[in-house]
């Protein structure tokens, strides 16, 4: 047990207040109590507790207002844990958006509460280390594995720094190759969980039939081929962090089970009848627009809102090209060590070409280009001759004229593109309308109606020309 951390308990129900105080004191914490939010605010100012455990529903001042007032005091290393009644998940999530460290539901599970208090205590110990990180950030523009001194990256660093020490879920968005996993690893490395496992799983890379087993684990005999008991990613990441990459590719049924684990903090392996408590911080990432994914039915709305307590958006590289020199320097150090090379730097000509390029593949594409150049160069300075052939040129697409394709230029209307497709398909079937309708995936009646429209439009055009 750490050194006598101070915990202030704010609860308007007398029996619950006394029971919590006795329980928490028994774990070695120093405790004080308050019977509503207003009294809690006064005690917090006078006693300066490291942790505040507060109910949400209270007279005079509720838990949300208390949280806001405590935030105004700017005690950044103070952790606030909110207690929510059954069915008040939305309010608890709102509290975490305001700045709460974590939440726990009534009736309170003592093991879960003890775990949260221990994590919150570790969070305060991490604050001193973060001060060193802040100085490094100001001086060199480096935060964990992330590099950049541009305004966009500095804003991102500040958000990562604020969110890292909490237990809140984070949704990381951005184009492919921007470094979303690096953000997740940095969040983990700056958190009190840094000495525990970081587990990343790509939901798009796992077959739908295996994804539940991969994430939740399974018992022997749970399904055909389950020859032995297997721990899932949640169990592997116990007390650490779990990154669910490409969350929008997870099957809807699995999303429902994930939501239940997030809300109940309990896990049941496939084929098991026993639920076990789980202590994992869940991070999620997607290269899709989450609102579009919800609208398209690929992402459950309730899961999205549960994960999106905080959203961290990674900007594409083309929007912060001024960071390319620093990113390249960082990559050179890594590549020299990885491939046993002695590359000293990069020529001005090559750097100019790198910064002039738009990088559709973002930092991942840049890393591949630098890795190739380092291997080719070996030592000295990288030059343009070490770039991939045709680097920076936009390949022109030659029109296909095989008789079975159509060209649609930018600016063509949807109706016109549809007309061209139908006419071309009819020509390819020697005017067999039944076969053309089958190829197009429309009914024969629809095809006839379309052809009537085109015939009418043609007649009107001829009449106008006459």
N, C-alpha and C positions, 0 to 999 in steps of 0.2 A: 504494500500500500504506500502510495506517495505521501509526502509530508503534509499531513493534516490540512488538506484543502478545505476552504470555507464554502459551505453550501447554504444558500438562503431558500427556504421552502415557503411558497405563497399559495395558500389554499383556504377557501372560506368555510369548508366543512370541518368542524372541529375534530371529529374522530379520524378523518383521513389525514388531517394535518399532523396530529400527534403520532399516528401510525407511521407516516412517512419519516418524520423526524427521528423516531426511535430506530427505524430500519436503517436509515442512512448513517446515523451516528454509530450504529453497530458495525458498520464497515470501515470505521476509522476516520470519518469526516467530521469536521466541526460544523455544527448546524445552528441556524437561527430560524425563526418562523415569523410569518406575517399573515393576517387574516383577510386581506384584500389587496388589490393592486396599489392603492394609495399608501397604505402602511408599508407594503413591500418596497415601493420607491424610496420612502424615507429610510427604511432599514438598509437598503442597498447603498444609498449615499453615505450613511453613517458607518456601516460595517465593512464596505468594500469587499463583498464576497467574490470568489473566482467563478462560482457557478450559481445560477438562479434557476430553481425548479418551480414553475408557476402553472397554475390552472388557467384555462382560457375564460371560463364563465365565472365572473365574480362581481359583487356589488361595488359601487363607487368608481372603481377603475378596473376594466377587464384585462386579461392577459395580453391582448394585442396592443392596447394602449400602454401598458407597462413596458412591453418590449420596445415600443417606439420611444418612450421617454428614456429608457436605459440606453438606447442607441444614441440619443442626443447627448448623453454624458460622455460619449466617445471613449468608453473603456473597452478598447478593441480586443483585449485578451479575456474579456468576460464572456462566458458561455451561458446562453439562456436555453433551457429545455422546457418545452411546453407540454402540458398534460391535456389531452383532448378526450371528450366523451365519445362513446361509440357513434359512428356516423358523422363525425365532425372532421373528416379527413381534409375537406376543402379548406377549413379554417386553419388547420395545422400547416397545410402547405403554404397558405398565405403568410402565416407566421414565419416560416422558413425563408420566404421571399424577403420579408422585412429584415431578417438577420438572425433568426433563431438557429441554434446549433443542431437541434434534433427535436423530435416529438415522440411521445409515448401515449398509448391509448389506455383508457380505463376499461376494465379493471387492470391495475398495473401488475405486470409480470416482474417480480423482483430481480430475476436473472437478467432480464433485458435492461432494467433500470441500472443495475450495477455496471453492466457493460458500457452503457451510455456515459455514466459518470466517469468511468475509468478513461474512456476515449476523450472526454471533454478535458480531463486533467492533463492528458498527454498533449492536447491541443495548446494549452497554456505554455507548456514547456517548449513547444515548437516556435512560439512567438519570438524568442530571443534569436533562434537560428534564422528566422525570417528577416530580422533586422540586418543581418549580414548579407542576406540575399538581396534586400532592397538596395543596399549600398552598391553591390555588384551590378544590379540592374541599372542604377543611375550612371555608373561609371563606364560600363562596357556594353550595355544593351543586350544582356544575356539573362535568360530565366530558364533554368533547367536545360533542356535540349533545344529550347526556342531561342532564336537569334533575331535581333532587329532593333534599330533605333528610330525607325519612322514613327510618325504619330499614330498610325493604325496599330502597329505592333506594341507601342507603349501603352495604348489604351487597353489592348488585349492582355498585356502583362499585368496591368493594374487589376483587371477583373479576375484573372486567374489567381492572383495573390490574395484577393479578398475572399474568394470562394473556396480556396484550397483547404483552409483549416476547418471548415464546417463539415457536417455529415450529409449535406444536401445532394440530391441527384442533379446531374448536369447533362444537358443535351448539347453536343458539339456538332455544329453544322459547317458546311463549306464544300467547295468543289473537290473532286478526287485529286489526291496528290498535294493538298495544301498543308498537311501535317496534323490531322485531327487526332491521330494516336499519340503524337508528341505532346499535344495539349493534355490528353488524358494521363499520360505518364508524369507530366509535370505537376498536375493536380495531385496525383498520388505521392510524388516525391516531396511535395511541400506540406503534406498533411501529417497528422499524428499516426497515420497508418503506414508510413513510409517503410518501416522495417518488416511489414507483413507482405503477403504476396500481391502482385499485380498480375491479373489474368485478363488476356484479351481474346475475344472470340469473334470471328467474322461470320455473321448470320447468313450472308449470301453464299458462303463457301461450303456450308454443311447441307447435305441432302435433307429434304423436309422430313423424311422418315426417321432421321437420327438426331434432329436438333434438340428435341425434348430430353433425350438421354444425355446429350452432350452438356446441356445447361443444368438440368436438375439431377442427373445421375439415375441409376436403375439398380434394382435388386436382381439377383440371379433368377432366371426363369421369367422375368417380366415380359419378355417377348421372344420370338424365335431368334435364336442366335445370342441371347443374353446368357452366356455360359458362366459368368461370374459377376459378383457385385462390383459396381463401378461408381466412383464419386464423380459428381458433375462439377461444372465450373464454379458454381456457388460455393460448394464445399471446399474446392481447391483455393478459393479466394477468401476463405474465412478470416475475418478481422482485417482484411485488406480491401482492395478495389477490384471491381469487375467491369471491363469495358465491353459493351455489346455493340460491335461495329456493324454498320448497315442494318440498323434496327428495323427499317421499313421493309426488309426482305424476310423478316421473321413471320412464319405462318400465323394467321389470326388466332387460331386455337392456342398456340403457344404463348401469344401475347397476353391472352386472358389469364393463363397460369402465372405468367411473370408478374402481372399486375397484382395478383393475390399475394405473391411472395413479398412484393414491395410494400403492400399495405399491412400484412399480418406479421411480416418478418419471421415467417415460418416456412419450412421447406419439406416437401414430401417427395422422396424418390419414386420413380416409376415402379409400380409393383409393390410399393410399401403401404402399410396402413398407419404408419407412425409419422407424425409431423415433428420436425426438429427445429429449434430456434436457429436463426442465421443472422450473423452480423457482418454484412458486406455493404460497402458503398458502391452503388451502381452508377456507372457513367455510360452514356449512349452516344452514338455518332451516326450521322447520315449525310450523304452527298445530295439528297433530294430536299426539295422545299417541304418541310414537315406539314404545313397547312395543306399543300396539294396532296400529300400522301394520305392525310386524314380524309380529305374530300373524295379521293379516288378509292377509299376503302382498303388501302394497303397498311394503314397504321390506325390502331384503335384510338379514338379521341381521348378516352379516359386514361389510357396508358401514356399518351403524348403529354397530357396535362400533368400527370404524375412525375414524368421524367423531366419535363421542361420547367422545373423550379427556377433554374438559371439556364440561359442559352448563351453559349460562347460561339461566335461565328469567326471562322478562320478566313481572312481575306485572300483572294487569289493573288499570286505573285505579281501579276501585271499591275496590281493596284499599290504595290509598295516596292517598286524596282530599286529604290534607293538603298534597300537592305541587301541587294545582291552581293556587293563586295564583302560585307561581313559574313554573309551566309557561305560564300565560296571559301573564305579563309577558314571557317569552322569545318567545312567539308574536307578541305585539303589536309588539315591535321588528322582527321579521322581516316581518310583514304591512305595517307602515308603510313600510318600505323597498321591499317588493315592489310595493305598489299606490300609492305616493306619497301616503300619508295622514299625518295628524298626530294620531292618537288618543293622548291623554295617559294613559289608564288605564281602569279598570272600576269601576262603581258597586258599593256594598256589596250592594244588592238583587240585582243580576245575579250577583255572586260567590256569594251565598247559594244562588241557584237552581242555579248550576253545581255547587256542592259537594253539593247535595241529590240530584242526579241520579246514576243508577248507570252511565251511559256504556257501554251494551252494545257500542258500536263503538270503545271505548277512546280513546286519544290521537288517533287519526285522526278520530274523530267530533268530538272537542273542537276540533281544528284547523279542521275544516270550519265549525263553528259560529262560531268566532272570526273566521275569514276573511270569512264572510258579514257578521258584525256590523261589522267594520272598514270594509268597502266601503260599507255602508249609512250608517254614522256619519260617516266622513270626518275629523272632528276632535272634540276634547273628550273626553267620557267615554262608554264603552259603557254602555247601560242595557238593561233587560229588553225594551224595545220593539224592540231590534235582534236578539233571538233569533228563530229560525225559528217560524212559527205552530204552536201546539200543543206547544211544547217542554216536555218533562218529563211529558207526559200519556201514559198507556199506552192505546193504541187498543184498544177492546173489539171483539172479533171477533163479528160477527153470525152466528147459525147459518144454514146454508144449508138451505133447505127446497125443493129443486127436484125431489124425488122420486128423485134418483139419488145421494144422499149419505147417510152415516150419521154420527151423533155419538158420539164415544167420550170419556167424561169421565175425568179423572185418577182412578185408583183402580179402573178397570174391568180385569178380568183379561183375559189374552190369549185364553183359551178363549171368554169371553163376547164379546169384540170379533170373534173369528173367526165365532162363531155369527151375530151380527148381520149381518156382511158376506155370509155365505152366504145367509141368508134374504132379504136385500135384493136380492142378485143374482138369485136365483130369481124374485122378484117382478117384476124388470125384464125377465125373459125369458119371462114368462107361464108359469112353471114348466117351461120347456124345460131339462131337466137336462143334456143334452149341450152345449147352448150355454153354460149357466151354468158348467159345468166348464171349458170352453174359456176363458171370460173370466177365471175365477179362477186358471187355470194349474195345475189339478189333474186327476187322472184321474177318469173317471166312477165307477169303483169307490170311490175315496176319497170322492167326494161322497155316494154312497149310504150308505157307512159313517157319515159325519158325520150325515146325516139320521136314520139309525137311532138314533144316540146321542141326538140332540135329542128324537126321539120317545119313547125310553125314559125320558129325564129328565123329559119332560112327563107321561108316565103315572105315574111315581113321585110327582111333585108333586101330581097330581090325587088319587092314592090317599091321600097324606098329609093332604090337605085334607079328604077325606071322613071 
